[in-house]
Every structure is written in C-alpha cells, then in structure tokens.
Amino acid sequence: MSSRVTISSMSAYAILGCGSVGHAVAEELVEREKDVLIVDKNEERVEALRDQDLNAQAADIRDAEVADLVSDREVVLILSSDVDANKEAVKNIRERDEDRFVVVRASDPVTSDELRELGADVVINPSSVIADAALRALESGELEYRARQLAGVIQKTEKKLAVLTHNNPGPDSIAAAAALQAVAEHFGVEADIVYVGEVGRQENRAFVNLLGIELVDYEDAEMGDYDTVALVDHARAGDPPGELDVDIYLDHYESGDEVQAAFVDVRPNVSATATILTKYIQEYDLNVSETVATALLYGIRAETLDFRRETTPADLTAAAYLYPFANHDTLEQVESPSMSPETLDVLAEAISNREVQGSHLVSNAGFIRDRDALSQAAQQLLNLEGVTTAAVFGIVEDTIHLAAQSKDIRMNIGNVLGDAFGDMGEAAGHSTQATAEVPLGIFGGLEGSEENRETLLNLAGEAVTRKLFDAMGVESESGNGS
C-alpha cells in the first residue's frame, strides 16, 4: 500500500518559486490557515514576503539542498516560470523522498509530459488553466444571456403559452415541457403542455399519472387561446401540427431544417432536453417543485438509459442538482410498472416468433390491440443472451407498428428504421431506440376472413423481417432462431 497521503489531509505546504502565481497560491493557503513555506532565489522578493508575515527563505530551487529544506512538507508546489528549474526541483525531491505530493508548473504539453516522467503527481499548464477558466466564464455568461432572452420572450405573452412536446411524447419531452411551464409561471405567465398523438408505453403513462402532470391533447386545444408557442425536444420526433408560428425552440438534437423562432437553444453537447431546462431552473434560482424535479431527473435518466448512453458531464451535474428534490419512491414506481395482460401476450408471441441472425433479433407479434406493448417486448428481448438489437412488430387495423431497441454501439437503430421504412411510412428515434409505422398498402385488401388474416400476417411479416435484416446488414433466413 502506498504511503503517499491525500491532499484533503495535508496541512504543511512548500511553494518553490514565488512569482505572481506562487504568491496568489500562498495567500490563498494562508487564508485557509495552512502552514506554508515559500522558497525563492530572489532575496528582495523573500524580504517582501516576510514583511507580509509569510514564512519565506532565499534559495535557488535547482539546488539539491532545497529538497532537504522542504522534507517536512507533505505537499510541494513548484510554480516557477522557469520550467528547467522546475524539472531540477522535481528530480531532486524525488531522489530524496518518494512520499511528497508534488504539483508542478509546465509551459506546454511537451514539458508537461517530461515533468510527469520525472515524477510529478499533478502538472499545471497555465495556458490550459486560463483557457478552461475562460470557457467556464463564457458558458456561464452565455447561459445568463440566454436566460434573459428566454424570459423576455415569455414575458411578452399576453394570453397563454402553449408548450408542445414531440409527437407521442416520451419522458424527456414531457419533463422539459413541465419545467418550461414552471419557468413561465415564475414570470406570471399561464402555460399548458400540449401533445399530439398518444402518451404510449405503460411507464410513460405511469410517469404522467403518478406525478399528476396535466397534458392537453392537441385535438382538444384551442390554439387561438395561445399567443406564444414553444417546441421542446421536437427535432427527431415528428413535425409540429399545422402551420404554427414558433416563438421558443429547445432541443438537444439539431434539426435538419433551420429553425425560425424568436428564441432558439439547441445543445447537441448534452444528451437530454431535460438537462437544458435544469440549467435554466438553476439560472433563474427557482424553488423547483418535487413534481418538476422528479420529472426532470426521470427525463435525464430515461434519455441516457440511466447514464449508460452518451452521458455528458452536464447531464450528470444536472441530475446531481435535481436528486435531493426528487421523489425517489415515485421514480421507482415509474421505472417498474406492472406488465399488463396484453403486454404479456405480445411478449409471449414475440418470444415464440423470434428470428435471430447473429446478434440481431426480429419478431412478428401478430395482430395486436396495444401497440405500446411492442416497446416493452423489444426491451425484454434485448435482455436475451447474445442479442444486441431487438425489433418487434405487430399489426393494428391497417398499419404495421414496429418498435426497436439496440445496445450495439456500431448501429444507430433510428437510422436503420429510417432506411428500411422512411420511404414507406414514418420512422422516428435515435441511436438506441426507435419506432416506425407502415401502412399495409396492397396487403390491406386481404383482410376479412380468418384465412385472409393469416395470409396478410405471413406476407407482411416476411416483408418487414427481410427489410429489417437488410437494413441491419445481415441476411434473413426463413424459420425461427433461438
């Protein structure tokens, strides 16, 4: 076991080379009531430091004797602007004592590598530190600027704000909409969350019901009641209905078309729109409600597959901020919904009819009543040993509905479904989960008798399975796999 101590337990420090950087560090450490010894070859500087009641001694940090001078110090910070002198100091300290924790200043990436090879524990490159600080300041300033812009658009609302989720909304879109609704209410503006299609999948319905999030069906909404319209998480999940004039656009995906809105915030460097809204919640210093915090945390977790998919530092810090405010009992109920008899039937049919090629699974669940059961079936089949991609489809009236999930990092299942069915119907999704709807077309004329239904099922099943495997890059074979 190493005897080197950690920084959190250290109280005795040495600073070798006390220019502007060293002086600033020394003052901060003394302010924290740390025991600091300063070594610098400039005698006038040393005298000036002593006049400030700092413990300073005159010596050239290149000299081997300096290693003896700081031998009782747990942390040695070598901060001279002379990198060659810093190298000598590191070498001398390491030759005398391996147990010191050494932080040293470099001038560029090359000297950084050289100092690490000599035994430095931490290497600081001032230009990188300044660049990082500048970027953090830029990010903070940009968020403050965007927050003012967003507030300005919201506050111009005279009637109400309509926050539109993406079509057939999922957790990220609903959570982001709930957060924007809370922001609007903070500025005294009434807002409704409006959706198109259906809130599918049992966990999504549980999410909305358990949290008591009120949604307005677009078919029932009087859009004339709203003079401000916002789209959240909309880029990859269907076009907005009608000819809407969009005022606010928030997403973590870039849209294929140029977005025309008074306020646009698109951040492809985060993995959830809920993360973006969490940043605004923080910037406005809102007292986030338990409902909104729980929704946002679930939205981030769902979009990142519980932080296993394309998770960024921003997603993690947003989740950490939300965690204390969220209701974790509710989250557990949302994430573990009971399986309905219909879903169980679809899963049983999908297991029986599965066809596996390599690590890719496709299954025909037959005629179904609840298309949302397809996603749960695909999720369950993805847990089979050796399966990295699972797609399950079924027929509802005159449409083939398909749900797919993938954990294969080489494949974007959203693109796969788009390639296979984009020119025949509608496909939406991203790298790990996607859905598609395809009209039965010429096969629809076979409906009627039981015999025709079976023919329809077989013909559609063979065509969909073949197109899916082709789009995945594998050849389908007749018969079922295991």
Secondary structure as UniProt FT lines:
FT   HELIX           7..9
FT   STRAND          12..16
FT   HELIX           20..31
FT   TURN            32..33
FT   STRAND          35..40
FT   HELIX           43..51
FT   TURN            52..53
FT   STRAND          56..58
FT   TURN            61..62
FT   HELIX           65..69
FT   TURN            70..72
FT   STRAND          75..78
FT   HELIX           83..96
FT   TURN            98..99
FT   STRAND          101..105
FT   HELIX           109..118
FT   STRAND          122..124
FT   HELIX           126..155
FT   STRAND          161..164
FT   HELIX           171..186
FT   TURN            187..188
FT   STRAND          191..195
FT   HELIX           202..211
FT   STRAND          215..217
FT   TURN            218..220
FT   HELIX           223..225
FT   STRAND          228..232
FT   TURN            235..236
FT   STRAND          248..251
FT   STRAND          263..266
FT   TURN            268..269
FT   HELIX           273..283
FT   TURN            284..285
FT   HELIX           290..303
FT   TURN            304..308
FT   HELIX           313..322
FT   HELIX           323..325
FT   HELIX           328..335
FT   HELIX           341..352
FT   STRAND          354..357
FT   TURN            358..359
FT   STRAND          360..367
FT   TURN            371..372
FT   HELIX           373..381
FT   TURN            382..383
FT   TURN            385..386
FT   STRAND          389..396
FT   TURN            397..398
FT   STRAND          399..406
FT   TURN            409..410
FT   HELIX           413..421
FT   TURN            422..424
FT   STRAND          426..429
FT   STRAND          433..439
FT   HELIX           441..446
FT   HELIX           450..472
//
